[in-house]
């Protein structure tokens, strides 16, 4: 349930880490752990700097003649195969401590058209309808639904959801370890977005503060939040009450 990431995508993050070290008092090891998506790709959400797999990655990285190639090869050895989601490009997790549904988007559309193209919009909406029907069956109407992604900056993604749900979105910071931020550099086919990457790297070279580096990202991560009935009363999501 994931796309095949490329060496170029990892190179981008390593170069961001270099820039972070340049303008901060942080070590490279600290930056790679806390400001890239690498640990999550290799291990998961524990973010334990002493994890033996992570230590093996860092040891190899420091000796590798080509850091991006080493990182890509390490990723290929560690990546898990996942069963396809029954909801196509969407899947979700339930956070019991928050009584919240978090859903995620991954491009697994093989039609040849963009997964967020107008012709594929009915398919995406059907996937959402199926997913939220299952959520309602499992958890009732009580859970809150929360998204978290750079994609809400894009009309093609935002139009899949109720207008009131996405009207008052919060900017989320400190998403450096997640694809909700780094995914903006990937094209729908999994390759890096060349022009966007070039602009980002050019900005990194000129930035001389942490804030300046953060501002090099083209898009912020946005987070909408709303009640589950927004999504379950009708396919067109007309029942979303104002938050």
C-alpha positions as CSV (number, residue, x, y, z in Angstrom):
1,X,0.0,0.0,0.0
2,X,2.9,2.3,-0.8
3,X,4.7,3.7,-3.8
4,X,8.3,2.8,-4.6
5,X,10.3,5.8,-3.4
6,X,13.4,6.8,-5.3
7,X,17.0,7.6,-4.5
8,X,16.3,11.2,-5.6
9,X,13.6,11.5,-3.0
10,X,16.0,10.4,-0.2
11,X,18.7,12.7,-1.6
12,X,16.4,15.6,-1.2
13,X,15.9,14.9,2.5
14,X,19.6,14.3,3.1
15,X,20.4,17.6,1.5
16,X,17.8,19.3,3.7
17,X,19.5,17.6,6.7
18,X,22.8,19.1,5.6
19,X,21.2,22.6,5.5
20,X,19.7,22.1,8.9
21,X,23.1,21.2,10.4
22,X,24.6,24.3,8.7
23,X,22.2,26.8,10.4
24,X,21.7,25.0,13.8
25,X,23.6,23.5,16.7
26,X,22.1,20.1,15.9
27,X,24.2,17.1,14.9
28,X,23.6,15.4,11.6
29,X,22.4,12.3,13.4
30,X,19.8,14.3,15.3
31,X,18.6,16.1,12.2
32,X,18.2,12.9,10.1
33,X,16.2,11.4,12.9
34,X,13.9,14.3,13.7
35,X,13.7,16.2,10.4
36,X,13.4,13.6,7.7
37,X,11.0,10.8,6.9
38,X,13.8,8.2,6.8
39,X,13.3,6.5,10.2
40,X,9.6,6.0,9.5
41,X,10.3,4.4,6.1
42,X,12.8,2.0,7.6
43,X,11.4,1.1,11.0
44,X,8.1,2.8,12.0
45,X,6.9,5.4,14.5
46,X,9.1,4.5,17.5
47,X,11.8,7.1,16.6
48,X,14.2,5.5,19.0
49,X,17.7,6.7,18.1
50,X,19.2,3.5,19.7
51,X,17.3,1.1,17.5
52,X,19.8,-1.4,16.0
53,X,18.3,-0.9,12.5
54,X,18.7,2.8,12.7
55,X,22.2,2.5,14.0
56,X,23.1,0.2,11.2
57,X,21.7,2.7,8.7
58,X,23.7,5.6,10.2
59,X,26.9,3.5,10.3
60,X,26.5,2.6,6.6
61,X,25.5,6.1,5.6
62,X,28.7,7.6,7.1
63,X,30.9,5.2,5.0
64,X,28.8,5.3,1.8
65,X,30.3,7.0,-1.2
66,X,26.8,7.8,-2.5
67,X,24.5,8.6,0.4
68,X,21.3,8.6,-1.6
69,X,22.1,5.2,-3.2
70,X,22.9,3.7,0.2
71,X,19.7,5.0,1.6
72,X,17.6,3.7,-1.3
73,X,19.2,0.3,-1.1
74,X,18.6,0.2,2.7
75,X,15.0,1.2,2.1
76,X,14.5,-1.5,-0.4
77,X,15.8,-4.1,2.0
78,X,13.6,-2.9,4.8
79,X,10.3,-2.0,3.1
80,X,7.3,-4.1,3.9
81,X,4.7,-5.4,1.5
82,X,1.2,-4.4,2.5
83,X,-2.1,-5.9,1.5
84,X,-4.1,-3.5,-0.7
85,X,-6.5,-1.3,1.1
86,X,-10.2,-2.2,0.6
87,X,-10.8,1.6,0.1
88,X,-8.4,2.1,-2.8
89,X,-6.3,5.1,-2.4
90,X,-7.5,5.7,1.2
91,X,-6.9,3.9,4.5
92,X,-7.5,4.9,8.1
93,X,-6.4,4.4,11.7
94,X,-8.4,4.9,14.9
95,X,-6.8,6.8,17.7
96,X,-8.6,5.7,20.9
97,X,-7.0,8.2,23.2
98,X,-8.4,11.0,21.0
99,X,-11.5,9.1,19.8
100,X,-10.4,10.3,16.4
101,X,-10.3,8.8,12.9
102,X,-7.1,9.6,11.0
103,X,-7.3,8.8,7.3
104,X,-4.5,8.7,4.8
105,X,-4.1,9.0,1.0
106,X,-1.7,6.8,-1.0
107,X,-1.7,6.8,-4.8
108,X,-2.5,3.2,-5.9
109,X,-4.5,4.3,-8.9
110,X,-3.4,2.3,-12.0
111,X,-5.8,3.8,-14.5
112,X,-3.1,5.9,-16.1
113,X,-5.0,9.1,-15.3
114,X,-3.9,11.2,-12.3
115,X,-5.5,9.8,-9.1
116,X,-7.0,13.3,-8.4
117,X,-8.1,14.0,-11.9
118,X,-11.7,15.0,-12.6
119,X,-12.3,11.7,-14.4
120,X,-11.2,9.8,-11.3
121,X,-13.0,11.9,-8.8
122,X,-16.1,9.6,-8.7
123,X,-13.9,6.7,-7.9
124,X,-12.2,8.5,-5.1
125,X,-15.5,9.6,-3.7
126,X,-16.8,6.1,-3.8
127,X,-13.8,4.9,-1.9
128,X,-14.4,7.5,0.7
129,X,-18.1,6.5,1.0
130,X,-17.1,2.9,1.5
131,X,-14.5,3.8,4.1
132,X,-16.7,6.0,6.2
133,X,-19.5,3.6,6.0
134,X,-17.2,1.0,7.5
135,X,-16.0,3.5,10.2
136,X,-19.6,4.3,11.2
137,X,-20.3,0.6,11.5
138,X,-17.3,0.0,13.7
139,X,-17.4,3.2,15.8
140,X,-20.8,4.8,15.4
141,X,-21.2,8.6,14.9
142,X,-19.1,9.7,17.9
143,X,-15.5,9.8,16.5
144,X,-14.0,13.0,15.2
145,X,-12.5,12.9,11.7
146,X,-9.1,14.6,11.2
147,X,-7.0,14.9,8.1
148,X,-3.3,16.0,8.0
149,X,-1.6,16.7,4.7
150,X,0.0,19.1,2.3
151,X,-2.6,17.9,-0.2
152,X,-5.3,20.2,1.2
153,X,-3.6,23.1,-0.5
154,X,-4.6,21.5,-3.8
155,X,-8.2,22.0,-5.2
156,X,-8.2,18.6,-6.8
157,X,-7.9,17.0,-3.4
158,X,-9.9,19.4,-1.3
159,X,-12.9,19.0,-3.6
160,X,-13.3,15.4,-2.5
161,X,-14.4,16.5,1.0
162,X,-17.3,18.6,2.4
163,X,-16.7,22.3,1.9
164,X,-17.4,23.2,5.5
165,X,-15.0,20.5,6.6
166,X,-12.1,22.1,4.8
167,X,-13.1,25.7,5.4
168,X,-11.2,26.3,8.6
169,X,-8.0,24.3,8.4
170,X,-5.1,24.7,10.8
171,X,-1.5,24.9,9.8
172,X,0.4,22.0,11.4
173,X,4.1,22.4,12.1
174,X,6.7,19.8,13.1
175,X,5.7,17.3,10.4
176,X,9.2,16.7,9.3
177,X,9.1,13.0,10.0
178,X,6.0,12.4,7.9
179,X,4.9,12.0,4.3
180,X,2.2,14.6,5.1
181,X,5.0,17.1,4.5
182,X,7.5,15.4,2.2
183,X,4.9,13.9,-0.1
184,X,4.6,17.3,-1.9
185,X,7.8,16.5,-3.7
186,X,6.4,13.4,-5.3
187,X,4.6,13.2,-8.6
188,X,1.5,10.9,-8.9
189,X,3.7,8.3,-10.6
190,X,6.2,8.2,-7.7
191,X,8.9,10.2,-9.3
192,X,10.2,13.4,-7.8
193,X,8.6,16.6,-9.0
194,X,11.7,18.0,-10.7
195,X,10.9,21.7,-10.8
196,X,9.6,21.8,-7.3
197,X,12.7,20.0,-6.0
198,X,15.0,22.3,-7.9
199,X,13.3,25.4,-6.4
200,X,13.5,23.8,-2.9
201,X,17.2,23.0,-3.2
202,X,17.9,26.5,-4.5
203,X,16.1,28.0,-1.6
204,X,18.0,25.8,0.9
205,X,21.3,27.2,-0.4
206,X,20.2,30.8,0.3
207,X,18.5,30.3,3.7
208,X,20.6,31.0,6.7
209,X,18.1,30.4,9.5
210,X,15.9,27.5,10.6
211,X,12.8,29.6,9.8
212,X,14.3,30.3,6.4
213,X,14.7,26.6,5.7
214,X,11.2,25.8,6.8
215,X,9.9,28.5,4.5
216,X,11.5,26.7,1.6
217,X,8.7,24.1,1.6
218,X,6.2,25.1,-1.1
219,X,3.2,24.0,0.9
220,X,2.3,23.9,4.6
221,X,0.6,20.8,6.1
222,X,-3.0,21.6,6.7
223,X,-5.4,19.8,9.1
224,X,-9.2,19.9,8.8
225,X,-11.4,18.5,11.5
226,X,-15.1,17.6,11.8
227,X,-17.7,15.1,13.1
228,X,-18.1,11.7,11.4
229,X,-21.7,12.5,10.3
230,X,-20.2,14.9,7.8
231,X,-19.2,11.9,5.8
232,X,-21.8,9.2,6.5
233,X,-25.3,10.8,5.9
234,X,-24.9,11.1,2.1
235,X,-22.4,10.5,-0.6
236,X,-22.3,14.2,-1.3
237,X,-21.5,15.0,2.3
238,X,-24.2,17.6,2.6
239,X,-24.8,17.0,6.3
240,X,-21.5,18.4,7.7
241,X,-22.4,20.8,10.5
242,X,-20.3,23.9,10.9
243,X,-17.5,23.6,13.3
